[in-house]
């Protein structure tokens, strides 16, 4: 069995896979050595672990991971992958973006796939039918846009995302909400349209913390995969066991 640990900008999540079947997925504020003890009591057959992190984590946790599991992989630019990474600055590529690309390639082999991760940032990543990760785009996420309007202006309030069905606002708060939320929808729809012009039979996957926001708002069809990054990390871990 495999343990997947994904330490992101705003949340940490760990998952347990039995080969390629996800058994559990749990969000936590911080993954601690004590979690390892509990997991091994409940799932003593876990013998492989992969960790992906966008920030520093404690040396104590790394020591526990190395000592308690037969295989420990910390995802980096040198980790062997089951697809071809064509990104030119591999050292700066976000590990979550890379893992999501692998997950998409695993779920939709030999297909052109656009992965949209709607989180702190909104990322667009492309995997082609040849199994090549080509790169993508990065733009501010919903919360970041609201905070930017508040931070970089003298009078605009901080507004939270909320369902808003009107075309435009009649108060400043409504105008901000309409501008940010409609703007994100327009951006994502136009991005999908543009990618479809260049890549035939494009499959679109949306994942990330704000995935539910896009439900019934986009004119383009898409698939939702909440645990795409975990699926990709597990596939990378399995791939390294095969090589």
VEXKEVO-61440 format. One record per residue: x, y, z of N, C-alpha, C in turn. Coordinates in pm, whole numbers. Each point is the difference from the previous one (the first is absolute). Layout:
N
nx / ny / nz / cax / cay / caz / cx / cy / cz
X / Y / Z / X / Y / Z / X / Y / Z
...
% end
This chain:
243
nx / ny / nz / cax / cay / caz / cx / cy / cz
84 / -120 / 0 / -84 / 120 / 0 / 88 / 125 / 0
-57 / 109 / -50 / 76 / 123 / -20 / -58 / 114 / 82
88 / 80 / 57 / -39 / 121 / 71 / 40 / 120 / -84
-96 / 89 / -24 / 21 / 120 / -80 / -16 / 121 / 90
101 / 87 / 4 / -6 / 122 / 81 / 19 / 120 / -91
-98 / 87 / -1 / 2 / 119 / -85 / -10 / 124 / 87
111 / 72 / 15 / 5 / 122 / 81 / -10 / 120 / -94
-116 / 67 / 0 / -22 / 112 / -90 / 17 / 134 / 68
-39 / 106 / -71 / 13 / 135 / 55 / -94 / 24 / 117
-122 / -49 / -11 / -101 / 30 / 102 / -52 / -123 / 73
32 / -119 / -51 / -50 / -120 / 67 / 94 / -116 / -25
-10 / -100 / 88 / 76 / -124 / -14 / -99 / -115 / -3
27 / -96 / -86 / -89 / -114 / -10 / 83 / -127 / -13
-42 / -106 / 70 / 66 / -128 / -20 / -102 / -103 / -44
45 / -94 / -81 / -87 / -103 / -56 / 70 / -134 / 10
-79 / -104 / 7 / 51 / -137 / 0 / -59 / -72 / -121
89 / -61 / -80 / -41 / -75 / -118 / 39 / -146 / 16
-90 / -86 / -43 / 34 / -142 / -15 / 30 / -21 / -147
127 / 6 / -34 / 45 / 5 / -139 / -60 / 126 / -64
-100 / -13 / -88 / -55 / 118 / -67 / -140 / 36 / 47
-44 / -63 / 107 / -133 / 29 / 55 / 14 / 85 / 126
-61 / 117 / -2 / 8 / 88 / 117 / -91 / -51 / 111
59 / -19 / 119 / -75 / -53 / 113 / -53 / 113 / 90
86 / 95 / 34 / -39 / 113 / 83 / 71 / 125 / -48
-59 / 116 / 29 / 62 / 128 / -28 / -42 / 96 / 111
99 / 57 / 69 / -30 / 79 / 120 / 74 / 134 / -4
-72 / 113 / 12 / 67 / 130 / 12 / 40 / 26 / 145
119 / 58 / 20 / 47 / 33 / 135 / 69 / 137 / -7
12 / 65 / 115 / 73 / 126 / 4 / 149 / -23 / -24
51 / -109 / 56 / 142 / -34 / -15 / 16 / -151 / 16
78 / -61 / -87 / 26 / -143 / 13 / 115 / -18 / 99
-24 / -79 / 105 / 95 / -14 / 110 / 48 / -145 / 12
114 / -22 / 66 / 45 / -138 / 25 / -106 / -86 / 70
-84 / 63 / 83 / -105 / -76 / 70 / -101 / -59 / -98
-19 / 65 / -114 / -90 / -54 / -101 / 53 / -133 / -55
132 / -10 / -8 / 62 / -122 / -51 / -32 / -118 / 91
10 / 22 / 130 / -29 / -107 / 96 / -143 / -50 / -15
-94 / 92 / -11 / -141 / -38 / -14 / -23 / -74 / -130
58 / 51 / -109 / -19 / -63 / -131 / 54 / -142 / -3
117 / -21 / 59 / 60 / -133 / -3 / -75 / -99 / 88
-66 / 49 / 104 / -84 / -87 / 81 / -124 / -44 / -78
-56 / 95 / -76 / -123 / -30 / -75 / 31 / -69 / -133
116 / 31 / -59 / 37 / -56 / -130 / 147 / -46 / 4
27 / -111 / 69 / 140 / -43 / 19 / 70 / -40 / -130
-75 / -19 / -108 / 63 / -41 / -126 / 52 / 119 / -82
-18 / 123 / 49 / 58 / 115 / -70 / 152 / -13 / 5
63 / -4 / -116 / 146 / -12 / -2 / 67 / 102 / -92
-81 / 78 / -72 / 57 / 100 / -90 / -67 / 135 / 25
77 / 107 / -10 / -54 / 134 / 22 / 63 / 98 / -98
-81 / 92 / -48 / 50 / 111 / -81 / -50 / 129 / 63
88 / 99 / 6 / -34 / 129 / 58 / 23 / 108 / -104
-100 / 87 / -16 / 12 / 116 / -86 / -27 / 122 / 86
89 / 97 / -2 / -20 / 118 / 82 / 44 / 126 / -73
-72 / 108 / 24 / 36 / 128 / -59 / 71 / 89 / 102
23 / -52 / 121 / 68 / 78 / 103 / 83 / -93 / 88
82 / 59 / 83 / 85 / -79 / 89 / -85 / -77 / 102
51 / -116 / 40 / -66 / -78 / 104 / 107 / -49 / 96
-41 / -54 / 114 / 94 / -28 / 108 / 92 / -117 / -33
129 / 11 / 35 / 94 / -111 / -16 / -45 / -124 / 78
-71 / 22 / 110 / -49 / -113 / 80 / -99 / -85 / -80
-88 / 66 / -75 / -96 / -74 / -81 / 72 / -79 / -109
97 / 60 / -64 / 75 / -70 / -104 / 70 / -123 / 59
57 / 13 / 116 / 68 / -112 / 66 / -97 / -114 / 26
-120 / 33 / 49 / -100 / -103 / 28 / -46 / -70 / -129
-14 / 76 / -105 / -41 / -59 / -128 / 107 / -94 / -54
124 / 38 / 13 / 110 / -83 / -48 / 14 / -127 / 83
-27 / 11 / 129 / 21 / -115 / 89 / -116 / -100 / -1
-120 / 47 / -31 / -118 / -86 / 16 / -49 / -65 / -129
58 / 40 / -113 / -49 / -55 / -125 / 115 / -51 / -86
-29 / -106 / -72 / 101 / -62 / -85 / 45 / 94 / -111
-96 / 74 / -56 / 29 / 95 / -108 / -50 / 137 / 40
88 / 101 / -10 / -39 / 139 / 25 / 50 / 85 / -117
-93 / 69 / -65 / 34 / 89 / -110 / -51 / 139 / 31
88 / 99 / -10 / -43 / 139 / 6 / 5 / 55 / -143
-115 / 33 / -53 / -10 / 40 / -139 / 84 / 124 / -27
86 / -8 / -102 / 76 / 116 / -45 / 18 / -9 / -151
78 / 91 / -55 / 16 / 8 / -146 / 74 / -119 / -58
65 / -80 / 85 / 78 / -115 / -47 / -76 / -132 / 13
-118 / 2 / 62 / -76 / -123 / 20 / -48 / -56 / -134
26 / -128 / -30 / -49 / -60 / -124 / -152 / 5 / -8
-51 / 29 / -120 / -143 / 18 / -20 / -53 / -93 / -109
-129 / -33 / 5 / -60 / -83 / -105 / -47 / 81 / -121
44 / 123 / -11 / -22 / 81 / -119 / 124 / 84 / -27
6 / 63 / -116 / 116 / 82 / -36 / -26 / 144 / 43
90 / 53 / 81 / -13 / 137 / 49 / 75 / 94 / -93
-74 / 79 / -78 / 60 / 90 / -98 / 14 / 142 / 53
-29 / 22 / 127 / 12 / 133 / 60 / 147 / 40 / 1
30 / 124 / -38 / 139 / 41 / -13 / 66 / 31 / 133
-75 / 57 / 94 / 57 / 30 / 133 / -57 / -100 / 101
48 / -122 / -8 / -56 / -108 / 81 / 15 / 26 / 150
106 / 69 / 40 / 23 / 25 / 143 / -106 / 93 / 59
-64 / 82 / -84 / -99 / 96 / 51 / -144 / -49 / -20
-16 / -114 / -61 / -134 / -53 / -24 / -63 / -47 / 130
-119 / 48 / 29 / -69 / -42 / 122 / -27 / -149 / 1
32 / -62 / 111 / -17 / -146 / 10 / -146 / -41 / -11
-91 / 85 / 47 / -142 / -31 / -12 / -44 / 1 / -146
56 / 92 / -78 / -32 / 5 / -143 / 51 / -125 / -70
120 / -40 / 33 / 59 / -118 / -62 / -77 / -126 / 37
-33 / -13 / 128 / -74 / -119 / 44 / -138 / -6 / -64
-67 / 115 / -11 / -132 / 3 / -63 / 9 / -41 / -147
108 / 42 / -68 / 20 / -39 / -139 / 16 / -151 / -13
76 / -59 / 91 / 17 / -145 / -1 / -133 / -70 / 27
-77 / 54 / 95 / -131 / -57 / 29 / -93 / 5 / -120
2 / 112 / -72 / -84 / 13 / -119 / 42 / -98 / -109
130 / -16 / -18 / 51 / -94 / -100 / -37 / -143 / 36
-1 / -29 / 130 / -40 / -134 / 46 / -149 / -26 / -25
-83 / 100 / 24 / -144 / -17 / -15 / -44 / 3 / -147
72 / 79 / -81 / -38 / 17 / -141 / 123 / -21 / -88
48 / -125 / -8 / 119 / -28 / -81 / -26 / 23 / -148
106 / 47 / -68 / -6 / 21 / -146 / -107 / 101 / -40
-26 / 96 / 88 / -98 / 107 / -29 / 64 / 135 / 30
-46 / 103 / -68 / 37 / 137 / 36 / -83 / 41 / 121
67 / 47 / 105 / -70 / 33 / 125 / 46 / 138 / 49
-97 / 84 / 34 / 27 / 128 / 66 / -42 / -14 / 145
95 / 25 / 91 / -28 / -9 / 143 / -9 / 141 / 57
-112 / 32 / 61 / -20 / 130 / 63 / -9 / -22 / 151
96 / 54 / 72 / 3 / -14 / 146 / -41 / 133 / 60
-121 / 5 / 57 / -55 / 123 / 55 / 24 / 5 / 149
110 / 60 / 40 / 36 / 10 / 140 / 49 / 139 / 33
106 / 9 / 78 / 60 / 130 / 31 / 30 / 76 / -128
57 / -71 / -97 / 12 / 50 / -136 / -85 / -89 / -90
-31 / 50 / -118 / -66 / -83 / -101 / 107 / -38 / -102
26 / -129 / -11 / 103 / -46 / -94 / -66 / -79 / -112
57 / 16 / -117 / -44 / -72 / -119 / 119 / -80 / -50
-13 / -131 / -10 / 111 / -85 / -41 / -46 / -96 / -108
89 / -24 / -96 / -36 / -77 / -118 / 85 / -124 / -14
-67 / -114 / -16 / 66 / -126 / -34 / -55 / -44 / -135
88 / -31 / -95 / -50 / -38 / -132 / -17 / -151 / -13
-52 / -41 / -114 / -32 / -141 / -23 / 124 / -88 / -7
118 / 62 / -12 / 126 / -75 / -4 / 56 / -25 / 140
-70 / 47 / 103 / 50 / -16 / 136 / 109 / 99 / 33
-10 / 121 / -55 / 97 / 106 / 27 / -67 / 112 / 80
62 / 36 / 111 / -47 / 118 / 74 / 65 / 121 / -65
-83 / 91 / -55 / 51 / 109 / -82 / 19 / 131 / 76
-73 / 19 / 109 / 8 / 126 / 75 / -139 / 55 / 24
-9 / 127 / 33 / -131 / 58 / 28 / 5 / 145 / 38
-107 / 45 / 64 / -16 / 139 / 41 / -31 / 6 / 150
33 / 115 / 59 / -30 / 24 / 141 / -66 / 137 / 13
-114 / 4 / 71 / -64 / 129 / 27 / -52 / 0 / 145
-35 / 116 / 53 / -46 / 6 / 140 / -131 / -75 / 19
-13 / -63 / 117 / -124 / -69 / 34 / -104 / 97 / 51
-119 / -53 / 29 / -112 / 83 / 44 / 34 / 84 / 124
45 / -67 / 105 / 27 / 71 / 126 / 111 / 102 / -19
101 / -35 / -77 / 110 / 90 / -25 / -48 / 127 / -71
-95 / -12 / -91 / -53 / 116 / -72 / -77 / 93 / 93
-80 / -60 / 88 / -72 / 82 / 97 / 98 / 75 / 91
103 / -71 / 47 / 97 / 61 / 91 / 81 / 109 / -71
31 / -20 / -127 / 79 / 98 / -75 / -76 / 131 / -13
-130 / -6 / -28 / -79 / 122 / -12 / -4 / 77 / 131
-8 / -73 / 109 / -2 / 64 / 132 / 137 / 55 / 37
105 / -76 / -30 / 135 / 37 / 44 / 58 / 117 / -80
-25 / 1 / -129 / 66 / 98 / -87 / -85 / 123 / -29
-113 / 14 / 69 / -81 / 120 / -14 / -27 / 58 / 139
-38 / 127 / 3 / -21 / 64 / 128 / -139 / -17 / 57
-97 / -27 / -84 / -138 / 2 / 47 / -81 / -127 / -26
51 / -90 / -80 / -79 / -118 / -32 / 4 / -101 / 114
-115 / -51 / 42 / -4 / -95 / 113 / 44 / -139 / -43
32 / -83 / 100 / 31 / -140 / -25 / -132 / -76 / -9
-24 / -62 / -114 / -126 / -70 / -26 / 28 / -149 / -12
-90 / -81 / 50 / 13 / -145 / -10 / -81 / -52 / -117
43 / -115 / -55 / -76 / -60 / -110 / -136 / -45 / 51
-99 / 14 / -88 / -138 / -33 / 34 / -78 / -10 / -130
-96 / -91 / -6 / -80 / -12 / -121 / -62 / 134 / -36
16 / 38 / -129 / -48 / 129 / -45 / -48 / -16 / -144
-133 / 2 / -19 / -56 / -30 / -131 / -22 / 120 / -89
18 / 120 / 52 / -24 / 120 / -81 / 117 / 27 / -94
-28 / 72 / -108 / 105 / 34 / -97 / 97 / 102 / 57
-50 / 90 / 81 / 86 / 104 / 58 / -53 / 37 / 138
82 / 71 / 77 / -38 / 37 / 135 / -56 / 141 / 9
-83 / 23 / 102 / -56 / 133 / 24 / 54 / 63 / 128
92 / -70 / 66 / 76 / 55 / 113 / 145 / -32 / -27
89 / 63 / 73 / 143 / -26 / -20 / 33 / -145 / 30
-59 / -53 / 107 / 25 / -141 / 34 / -49 / -92 / -110
-119 / 27 / -52 / -53 / -81 / -109 / 84 / 14 / -127
47 / 122 / -26 / 81 / 23 / -120 / 132 / -77 / 5
61 / -5 / 119 / 124 / -77 / 16 / -28 / -149 / -19
-107 / -47 / 63 / -33 / -143 / -11 / -32 / -36 / -145
-75 / 83 / -68 / -33 / -27 / -139 / 125 / 6 / -87
83 / 100 / 22 / 120 / 15 / -82 / 97 / -115 / 16
25 / -39 / 124 / 96 / -108 / 26 / -56 / -134 / -46
-121 / -32 / 42 / -53 / -134 / -28 / -37 / -18 / -147
-67 / 99 / -59 / -28 / -11 / -143 / 130 / 0 / -79
95 / 81 / 44 / 129 / 7 / -70 / 72 / -133 / -4
-4 / -73 / 111 / 64 / -131 / 5 / -71 / -98 / -94
-132 / 3 / 0 / -75 / -89 / -89 / 30 / 33 / -146
0 / 130 / -34 / 32 / 39 / -138 / 140 / -47 / -38
93 / 16 / 92 / 139 / -39 / -27 / 10 / -150 / -27
-59 / -80 / 88 / 12 / -145 / -14 / -68 / -48 / -127
-120 / 50 / -28 / -69 / -41 / -122 / 81 / 38 / -124
55 / 121 / -3 / 78 / 43 / -115 / 128 / -82 / -13
62 / -34 / 112 / 120 / -83 / -4 / -31 / -136 / -61
-111 / -60 / 42 / -38 / -131 / -54 / -26 / 11 / -150
-74 / 104 / -41 / -28 / 20 / -142 / 129 / 11 / -81
96 / 75 / 54 / 125 / 23 / -74 / 83 / -127 / -9
11 / -74 / 108 / 75 / -126 / -4 / -65 / -98 / -98
-133 / 1 / -7 / -70 / -91 / -91 / 30 / 32 / -146
31 / 126 / -29 / 33 / 38 / -137 / 130 / -65 / -46
89 / -29 / 94 / 132 / -52 / -34 / 14 / -150 / 26
-85 / -55 / 89 / 13 / -141 / 37 / -134 / -69 / -16
-7 / -93 / -95 / -126 / -66 / -34 / -45 / -96 / 111
-131 / -17 / 9 / -59 / -95 / 96 / 56 / 20 / 141
5 / 124 / 41 / 61 / 35 / 129 / -92 / -38 / 115
54 / -78 / 96 / -68 / -27 / 125 / 39 / 107 / 101
-97 / 49 / 74 / 25 / 105 / 99 / -30 / -55 / 139
98 / 13 / 89 / -17 / -42 / 139 / 14 / 122 / 89
-92 / 17 / 94 / 13 / 106 / 100 / 15 / -64 / 137
97 / 48 / 75 / 27 / -50 / 133 / 31 / 119 / 91
29 / -25 / 127 / 37 / 108 / 91 / -111 / 41 / 94
35 / 86 / 93 / -92 / 38 / 107 / -124 / 76 / -46
8 / 71 / -114 / -114 / 77 / -49 / -74 / -70 / -113
19 / -131 / -12 / -61 / -72 / -113 / -152 / 13 / 0
-62 / 0 / 118 / -147 / 7 / 5 / -53 / 134 / -50
83 / 104 / 7 / -42 / 132 / -46 / -41 / -3 / -147
66 / -84 / -80 / -22 / 1 / -144 / -119 / -86 / -43
-61 / -71 / 94 / -112 / -85 / -34 / -115 / 82 / -59
-42 / -34 / -121 / -111 / 64 / -71 / 28 / 144 / -40
126 / 45 / 13 / 34 / 136 / -41 / 71 / 4 / -135
71 / -107 / -35 / 75 / -1 / -126 / -87 / -53 / -112
17 / 57 / -119 / -73 / -52 / -116 / 69 / -125 / -55
129 / -13 / 25 / 75 / -117 / -45 / -23 / -117 / 96
2 / -121 / -55 / -12 / -120 / 85 / 136 / -35 / 57
0 / -65 / 115 / 124 / -36 / 67 / -24 / -115 / 95
110 / -67 / 38 / -4 / -104 / 101 / 53 / 58 / 131
-54 / -48 / 110 / 47 / 42 / 133 / 74 / -116 / 65
120 / 28 / 48 / 77 / -99 / 76 / 60 / 71 / 121
-61 / -23 / 117 / 44 / 68 / 121 / 141 / -43 / 42
34 / -128 / -23 / 127 / -53 / 49 / 98 / -28 / -113
-2 / 85 / -102 / 86 / -22 / -116 / 148 / 1 / 37
41 / 91 / 87 / 140 / 7 / 41 / 42 / -127 / 71
-85 / -50 / 90 / 32 / -125 / 71 / 10 / -116 / -96
-90 / -5 / -98 / 5 / -107 / -100 / 132 / 7 / -76
42 / 120 / -36 / 127 / 15 / -70 / 120 / -37 / 84
-1 / 41 / 126 / 112 / -35 / 89 / 8 / -151 / 20
-115 / -64 / 15 / 1 / -145 / 14 / 54 / -67 / -125
-37 / 52 / -115 / 50 / -57 / -126 / 151 / 18 / -12
52 / 113 / 44 / 145 / 23 / -1 / 69 / -100 / 92
-58 / -22 / 117 / 57 / -95 / 95 / -1 / -141 / -58
-110 / -39 / -61 / -8 / -133 / -63 / 100 / -10 / -115
13 / 106 / -77 / 93 / -1 / -113 / 144 / -23 / 47
37 / 62 / 111 / 136 / -19 / 52 / 21 / -139 / 55
-106 / -68 / 36 / 14 / -139 / 41 / 13 / -94 / -118
-44 / 49 / -118 / 8 / -83 / -119 / 135 / 9 / -69
73 / 113 / 22 / 126 / 22 / -70 / 117 / -59 / 76
% end
